[in-house]
Amino acid sequence: MNDQQKYLKLLAKQFPTIEQTASEIINLEAILNLPKGTEHFISDVHGEYDAFQHVLRNGSGNVKQKIKVLFKGRLNQQEMKQLATLIYYPEEKTARTISQLQSKAEIELWYQKTLIQLIELCEFVASKYTRSKVRKAMPQEFSYIIEELLFKSSTISDKEDYYQEIIATIILLEQGTEFIAAMSYLIQRLVVDHLHVVGDIYDRGPFPDKIIDTLMNYHSVDIQWGNHDILWMGAASGSAVSLANVIRICARYDNLAILEEGYGISLRPLLTFSDMTYADDSNNWFKPKMNVKNQEYSAEEIRQITKMHQAIAIIQFKLEGAIIERHPEFDMDSRLVLSRIDYSAGTINLNGRKYPLKHHYFPTINPKNPYQLTCEEEKLIQKLVTAFKSSERLQKHIAFLFQKGNMYLTYNNNLLLHGCLPLNPDGSFMQMQISGNSYSGKGLLDQFERELRLAYHKKDGTKEVHLDMLWYLWTGAVSPLFGKNQMTTFERYFVEDEETHIEKKNAYYHLRNNSEICKNILREFEVDPEIGHIINGHTPVKEKIGESPIKADGKLIVIDGGFSKAYQKTTGLAGYTLLYNSYGMELASHQPYSSKKEAIENEQDIVSTIRVIDRELKRKKVRETDNGKELKKQLIDLKALLNAYRAGEIFEER
């Protein structure tokens, strides 16, 4: 028996009769002719859970757009805003609306009107999907009722009383609020078919853990890892240097709560160590950037965070130096900063020039061996590594990132890549030696991903080598996630002269304005250069000074516009998202999100501007997508099985 026959016999177990096989062929052929589903692209959310939730709920303006199309001429602008807000926050908005109505009759009338609107809108957004797909998306507790209401025939009037009675009974049984919520969440689910997260879920904002929880429950999602994500992935994998970076950033941005409250990681050992080791007057440069919500911190709490910040920063610089020394192939000797300090004079030699240090109190550094951890630091790091690896919730979240994530993704003729493809100034692909082999372009990113996955899964003595490579992805010059020649963290803490803070961007960041360069990159990843796009995050677009997120005649789109509040002063807005549906591709820019309370009470939305990037001449169908290609392969196999049944080569099981 040849391989084809063996495969068909296995397929026959799933489709054991001619009728079932033919039925599946008919089903798939029909699906291929449906409109392409809507893809939603989001990037650099950096722990800003509330803003992320709002953009997810409104589908980057897609919900409101559907309302405008369906109810044009029937609802005024205010009524449309009210309906949209109800769909975003159904429980809260329903409760607020009901509290403002005067009588039971008014409440029942509002429920009736609202339920009819939601049913009509849901029917509209469900129209481009199969009934089976819509059924699977329905909340189980109301699935029968919703299916009856959505798929009623518009040509048969005999059952109109039946449908009206369903709505009346929902209200009578006081299930109106629950049914409104069920319909609203179904609409949210149907306006977006698939979500792409183009990196950097972690750091800066307070609730990356809640964002991961949301993504784990999302119906269809992929993730392209960002540089901040791989830090957390490294910390969870046992990388001491990644862990030190994670804690330092959390301390710097007043966000240690994510570790202690979000992931149950005790920082008591770090607090005890820093309190015993560092003097109170030695660390003004390590005071955290305070969040508005935490302005009520006591002086003692600020003192503790500051000392913890200082202690973990020095440990980080030591651990980084040790990696650089054991990996000469990283070509990072210039970052051996602790070796360049004159500890008696309080100066540092950088690029052949001496600079005074802001302070030079280093109680744990041995000038003769500056990268050696003290016994106390060694014990501290061991405790912290164990704590990170023992956090059940963190390990669950990182496992999800590995399951759903990649270094890059090609999807429906788009290349999704968080940072950059490292380029030389002439536009050629930068090369890097890894384990004696030279890699560049797509091959380099593939090798980086292999290294990252080995760092997570390996249990033997080679694990450290892969963990070191993971750290390189955070800070190395040929890292597609970093995209700069160096990371000047030490200088920003210790050297006043800002010329030492400069981090030169990779050539990619000015060459990406060239459409031919972008087309060459698309070819490297086997994406059609004429119709494809590169979609990046990572570098906030400074729209307030005229920078455009659309580059190279539309070949490249940058969707990091500053979701993180830390960037919004320089970007002038609060992020971009991208929508790609059967009609084309649109870029949405967002104004800063104030609060959930403001959104509910004042129907305040955050989508400000939508720009068309590409408009399809003919509405795109499923058959033209990557999913369509897979369905076509399935059809070939199913038709082969059908022929085998009819030729008597395989017998039906009845």
ChimeraX attribute file (.defattr): number of C-alpha atoms within 10 A of each C-alpha:
attribute: neighborCount
match mode: 1-to-1
recipient: residues
	/A:1	5
	/A:2	6
	/A:3	8
	/A:4	12
	/A:5	15
	/A:6	11
	/A:7	12
	/A:8	20
	/A:9	18
	/A:10	12
	/A:11	15
	/A:12	23
	/A:13	11
	/A:14	10
	/A:15	21
	/A:16	19
	/A:17	18
	/A:18	18
	/A:19	12
	/A:20	14
	/A:21	21
	/A:22	15
	/A:23	13
	/A:24	16
	/A:25	21
	/A:26	12
	/A:27	13
	/A:28	16
	/A:29	16
	/A:30	13
	/A:31	19
	/A:32	19
	/A:33	15
	/A:34	18
	/A:35	19
	/A:36	25
	/A:37	20
	/A:38	21
	/A:39	21
	/A:40	25
	/A:41	23
	/A:42	25
	/A:43	30
	/A:44	30
	/A:45	28
	/A:46	25
	/A:47	25
	/A:48	23
	/A:49	21
	/A:50	16
	/A:51	22
	/A:52	20
	/A:53	16
	/A:54	20
	/A:55	23
	/A:56	20
	/A:57	24
	/A:58	24
	/A:59	27
	/A:60	29
	/A:61	23
	/A:62	21
	/A:63	23
	/A:64	20
	/A:65	14
	/A:66	17
	/A:67	20
	/A:68	18
	/A:69	11
	/A:70	16
	/A:71	15
	/A:72	12
	/A:73	9
	/A:74	10
	/A:75	14
	/A:76	11
	/A:77	12
	/A:78	10
	/A:79	12
	/A:80	19
	/A:81	19
	/A:82	18
	/A:83	22
	/A:84	24
	/A:85	26
	/A:86	22
	/A:87	26
	/A:88	28
	/A:89	19
	/A:90	23
	/A:91	16
	/A:92	17
	/A:93	23
	/A:94	22
	/A:95	11
	/A:96	13
	/A:97	14
	/A:98	17
	/A:99	11
	/A:100	9
	/A:101	12
	/A:102	9
	/A:103	11
	/A:104	10
	/A:105	10
	/A:106	12
	/A:107	16
	/A:108	17
	/A:109	13
	/A:110	17
	/A:111	23
	/A:112	17
	/A:113	11
	/A:114	17
	/A:115	21
	/A:116	15
	/A:117	16
	/A:118	21
	/A:119	17
	/A:120	16
	/A:121	22
	/A:122	24
	/A:123	19
	/A:124	18
	/A:125	21
	/A:126	21
	/A:127	16
	/A:128	16
	/A:129	17
	/A:130	13
	/A:131	14
	/A:132	8
	/A:133	11
	/A:134	21
	/A:135	16
	/A:136	10
	/A:137	16
	/A:138	20
	/A:139	16
	/A:140	11
	/A:141	11
	/A:142	13
	/A:143	16
	/A:144	12
	/A:145	14
	/A:146	22
	/A:147	15
	/A:148	13
	/A:149	20
	/A:150	18
	/A:151	12
	/A:152	14
	/A:153	11
	/A:154	8
	/A:155	6
	/A:156	8
	/A:157	10
	/A:158	8
	/A:159	12
	/A:160	12
	/A:161	9
	/A:162	13
	/A:163	14
	/A:164	13
	/A:165	12
	/A:166	15
	/A:167	20
	/A:168	16
	/A:169	12
	/A:170	18
	/A:171	19
	/A:172	11
	/A:173	8
	/A:174	12
	/A:175	13
	/A:176	22
	/A:177	19
	/A:178	16
	/A:179	23
	/A:180	21
	/A:181	21
	/A:182	21
	/A:183	22
	/A:184	27
	/A:185	20
	/A:186	21
	/A:187	26
	/A:188	20
	/A:189	22
	/A:190	26
	/A:191	24
	/A:192	25
	/A:193	17
	/A:194	18
	/A:195	21
	/A:196	19
	/A:197	24
	/A:198	31
	/A:199	32
	/A:200	26
	/A:201	26
	/A:202	25
	/A:203	25
	/A:204	23
	/A:205	22
	/A:206	21
	/A:207	20
	/A:208	22
	/A:209	20
	/A:210	16
	/A:211	19
	/A:212	20
	/A:213	14
	/A:214	14
	/A:215	20
	/A:216	16
	/A:217	9
	/A:218	12
	/A:219	13
	/A:220	15
	/A:221	18
	/A:222	18
	/A:223	28
	/A:224	25
	/A:225	26
	/A:226	30
	/A:227	25
	/A:228	24
	/A:229	22
	/A:230	25
	/A:231	24
	/A:232	23
	/A:233	27
	/A:234	26
	/A:235	27
	/A:236	26
	/A:237	26
	/A:238	23
	/A:239	25
	/A:240	24
	/A:241	26
	/A:242	28
	/A:243	23
	/A:244	26
	/A:245	23
	/A:246	24
	/A:247	25
	/A:248	25
	/A:249	19
	/A:250	22
	/A:251	25
	/A:252	22
	/A:253	18
	/A:254	23
	/A:255	24
	/A:256	20
	/A:257	16
	/A:258	20
	/A:259	19
	/A:260	13
	/A:261	10
	/A:262	17
	/A:263	19
	/A:264	17
	/A:265	20
	/A:266	16
	/A:267	18
	/A:268	12
	/A:269	15
	/A:270	22
	/A:271	18
	/A:272	14
	/A:273	17
	/A:274	21
	/A:275	16
	/A:276	10
	/A:277	15
	/A:278	18
	/A:279	12
	/A:280	12
	/A:281	9
	/A:282	15
	/A:283	18
	/A:284	15
	/A:285	14
	/A:286	21
	/A:287	20
	/A:288	20
	/A:289	12
	/A:290	16
	/A:291	15
	/A:292	7
	/A:293	7
	/A:294	10
	/A:295	8
	/A:296	10
	/A:297	11
	/A:298	9
	/A:299	8
	/A:300	9
	/A:301	10
	/A:302	15
	/A:303	20
	/A:304	17
	/A:305	22
	/A:306	24
	/A:307	29
	/A:308	27
	/A:309	27
	/A:310	24
	/A:311	25
	/A:312	26
	/A:313	23
	/A:314	21
	/A:315	26
	/A:316	23
	/A:317	21
	/A:318	21
	/A:319	18
	/A:320	24
	/A:321	22
	/A:322	17
	/A:323	22
	/A:324	19
	/A:325	15
	/A:326	11
	/A:327	15
	/A:328	10
	/A:329	14
	/A:330	18
	/A:331	12
	/A:332	19
	/A:333	14
	/A:334	12
	/A:335	19
	/A:336	19
	/A:337	20
	/A:338	20
	/A:339	18
	/A:340	17
	/A:341	21
	/A:342	16
	/A:343	17
	/A:344	8
	/A:345	10
	/A:346	14
	/A:347	20
	/A:348	23
	/A:349	14
	/A:350	15
	/A:351	9
	/A:352	7
	/A:353	8
	/A:354	13
	/A:355	18
	/A:356	17
	/A:357	20
	/A:358	17
	/A:359	15
	/A:360	17
	/A:361	15
	/A:362	15
	/A:363	9
	/A:364	18
	/A:365	18
	/A:366	14
	/A:367	16
	/A:368	8
	/A:369	11
	/A:370	19
	/A:371	24
	/A:372	18
	/A:373	19
	/A:374	13
	/A:375	9
	/A:376	12
	/A:377	19
	/A:378	12
	/A:379	12
	/A:380	18
	/A:381	20
	/A:382	13
	/A:383	15
	/A:384	23
	/A:385	20
	/A:386	13
	/A:387	18
	/A:388	25
	/A:389	16
	/A:390	15
	/A:391	17
	/A:392	12
	/A:393	15
	/A:394	22
	/A:395	17
	/A:396	14
	/A:397	20
	/A:398	22
	/A:399	15
	/A:400	16
	/A:401	21
	/A:402	17
	/A:403	11
	/A:404	16
	/A:405	21
	/A:406	22
	/A:407	24
	/A:408	24
	/A:409	19
	/A:410	17
	/A:411	14
	/A:412	18
	/A:413	19
	/A:414	20
	/A:415	21
	/A:416	26
	/A:417	25
	/A:418	32
	/A:419	27
	/A:420	26
	/A:421	24
	/A:422	28
	/A:423	24
	/A:424	14
	/A:425	13
	/A:426	10
	/A:427	18
	/A:428	16
	/A:429	20
	/A:430	19
	/A:431	17
	/A:432	17
	/A:433	12
	/A:434	15
	/A:435	8
	/A:436	8
	/A:437	8
	/A:438	11
	/A:439	18
	/A:440	19
	/A:441	18
	/A:442	17
	/A:443	14
	/A:444	23
	/A:445	20
	/A:446	16
	/A:447	15
	/A:448	22
	/A:449	19
	/A:450	13
	/A:451	19
	/A:452	25
	/A:453	18
	/A:454	19
	/A:455	24
	/A:456	22
	/A:457	10
	/A:458	14
	/A:459	10
	/A:460	7
	/A:461	7
	/A:462	11
	/A:463	18
	/A:464	17
	/A:465	16
	/A:466	21
	/A:467	27
	/A:468	23
	/A:469	21
	/A:470	31
	/A:471	24
	/A:472	21
	/A:473	23
	/A:474	23
	/A:475	21
	/A:476	21
	/A:477	24
	/A:478	26
	/A:479	27
	/A:480	28
	/A:481	30
	/A:482	26
	/A:483	29
	/A:484	22
	/A:485	18
	/A:486	19
	/A:487	19
	/A:488	15
	/A:489	13
	/A:490	17
	/A:491	21
	/A:492	16
	/A:493	18
	/A:494	18
	/A:495	18
	/A:496	14
	/A:497	13
	/A:498	9
	/A:499	9
	/A:500	15
	/A:501	17
	/A:502	14
	/A:503	14
	/A:504	12
	/A:505	15
	/A:506	23
	/A:507	21
	/A:508	25
	/A:509	16
	/A:510	10
	/A:511	18
	/A:512	23
	/A:513	17
	/A:514	16
	/A:515	17
	/A:516	15
	/A:517	19
	/A:518	25
	/A:519	22
	/A:520	15
	/A:521	24
	/A:522	24
	/A:523	14
	/A:524	15
	/A:525	18
	/A:526	14
	/A:527	21
	/A:528	15
	/A:529	21
	/A:530	11
	/A:531	14
	/A:532	22
	/A:533	24
	/A:534	25
	/A:535	23
	/A:536	24
	/A:537	28
	/A:538	25
	/A:539	18
	/A:540	24
	/A:541	26
	/A:542	20
	/A:543	15
	/A:544	13
	/A:545	10
	/A:546	9
	/A:547	12
	/A:548	12
	/A:549	21
	/A:550	18
	/A:551	17
	/A:552	17
	/A:553	12
	/A:554	17
	/A:555	25
	/A:556	23
	/A:557	23
	/A:558	24
	/A:559	29
	/A:560	30
	/A:561	30
	/A:562	30
	/A:563	31
	/A:564	22
	/A:565	20
	/A:566	15
	/A:567	19
	/A:568	20
	/A:569	12
	/A:570	15
	/A:571	22
	/A:572	18
	/A:573	25
	/A:574	24
	/A:575	29
	/A:576	30
	/A:577	25
	/A:578	26
	/A:579	23
	/A:580	21
	/A:581	22
	/A:582	18
	/A:583	17
	/A:584	18
	/A:585	18
	/A:586	19
	/A:587	22
	/A:588	20
	/A:589	23
	/A:590	24
	/A:591	19
	/A:592	19
	/A:593	22
	/A:594	13
	/A:595	12
	/A:596	17
	/A:597	12
	/A:598	12
	/A:599	18
	/A:600	20
	/A:601	14
	/A:602	11
	/A:603	20
	/A:604	17
	/A:605	25
	/A:606	21
	/A:607	24
	/A:608	13
	/A:609	13
	/A:610	17
	/A:611	12
	/A:612	12
	/A:613	17
	/A:614	14
	/A:615	14
	/A:616	11
	/A:617	8
	/A:618	9
	/A:619	13
	/A:620	18
	/A:621	18
	/A:622	19
	/A:623	21
	/A:624	14
	/A:625	17
	/A:626	14
	/A:627	14
	/A:628	20
	/A:629	14
	/A:630	11
	/A:631	19
	/A:632	17
	/A:633	10
	/A:634	15
	/A:635	19
	/A:636	12
	/A:637	17
	/A:638	20
	/A:639	15
	/A:640	15
	/A:641	27
	/A:642	22
	/A:643	14
	/A:644	19
	/A:645	19
	/A:646	13
	/A:647	10
	/A:648	9
	/A:649	13
	/A:650	17
	/A:651	15
	/A:652	16
	/A:653	10
	/A:654	5
